[in-house]
Structures are given as C-alpha cells and as structure tokens.
Amino acid sequence: MALTGARYVGTFQGHTIELVRNNWVKTLKLLIDGREVAGTTCHLPRRITLTGTLDHDGRRLEVVARSVPRYLLWATGTIEVDGEALPVTKTR
C-alpha cells in the first residue's frame, strides 16, 4: 500500500466492493456500494480480516476482505465473495 494508504476496488454483478486503508487516521474499512459495512483501526501493519454481507437477488452473500502485511510499512488487500476471490484494482 502507498505511504498514505490505498484502495482496492472490485465489482461483483453490479455491486462495488472496496477495501480502503487510510494511514493518516489509521483506519481500514470495507465498503459495499459505498456504504461502510465493517471497519477497524490499524496503528501498525498486521493481518486484519473484515467481513460483511452483500444482498444480491434475495440472497445474502458473505464478503471477506483481508489486509496482509508484506513489508515493514506496506500491506496488500484481497476480497472474496462467498469464498471466490474477487479481482481487484489497487488505486491511490
């Protein structure tokens, strides 16, 4: 992730799912369609898992986002929907 943070964005059948790290205010958030569904503080890079629920066509799908430390101050993010990895694009 960049020094100031990063945003991982993916789409699932018309829904936007984001994992957003802000290093200035030390937060990590999971957003589904622009609405925060899970979040935590993260003062140092560490393995963090956030979970949420996506309502799609009358079904509730589990969304799992992970932030995994890679180097001293950097981490990478992944997102899964019902156990399937979602292709994400890193921005910022």
N, C-alpha and C positions, 0 to 999 in steps of 0.2 A: 504494500500500500504506500501511497505517497506520504511525504512527511506531514502534510496537513490532514490526510485522511483519504478515503476512496469510496467509490460507489460501484457496486456490482449489480447490473440490471439484466433481467431476463424476462421473457414473456411466455405465458402458458395459456394457450387457447383464448387469447384476447385479454388476459389479465397481466398486469405489470407487477413483477415481484422484484424488490430491491433489498440489498444488504448495504447499509450505509454506516461507515465509521467516520467519526469526527474527532481528530486527535487534539483539537483545540479545547473542546469541552469534555473530552474523554468519554464519548458515548458510542454505542453500537446499537443500530435499530434495524428491525425487519419491517418492511412496508409492503402491503399488498394493495394494489390500486390506489397508491398514495396515502393510505391510512396505516398508521403505526399499529402493529399487532403484537410486537414484542420489543423489548429494549433492555439495556443494562449499561452500567458504567464499566469502563475498562481503562484503568490507570496505567497498566503495563500490558504489553502483548502477551496473551495467554490463550489457550484453547477455549473458545466460547461457542455454545450451541444455543440458538434461539428457535423456538417453534411457534407456529401459528396455524390457522385454519383458513382454507380457501373454499368458499361456497361456489360451486360450479354446476349448473344444470341440476340443482336439487341434491347434489352430493357434496359431502364435506371431505375435502382432501387435506392431508397433513403436509405442511410446508416446514422444512427443516433447513436452517441456514447455519453455516459454521464459519468461524474465523479461526484460522490455524496459523500460529507464528512460524515464520520461515527464517528470519534473521533477527538480529538484535532488536531492531525497532519496526520491522515490517511483518505483515501477515497477509495471507490470501484468503479469499472468501469463496464458498461454494453454496449452492442452493439445490435442494431436492424437493420434488413434489411427488408425494406418495411413493417414495423410495427411488424414483427415477431422477438422475442428475439433469438439471436444467442448464442448458448452455447460457453462459452469462458474458456480458461485456463489461470490462473494467473502464470506468471513466474517472475524470478529475485529475 
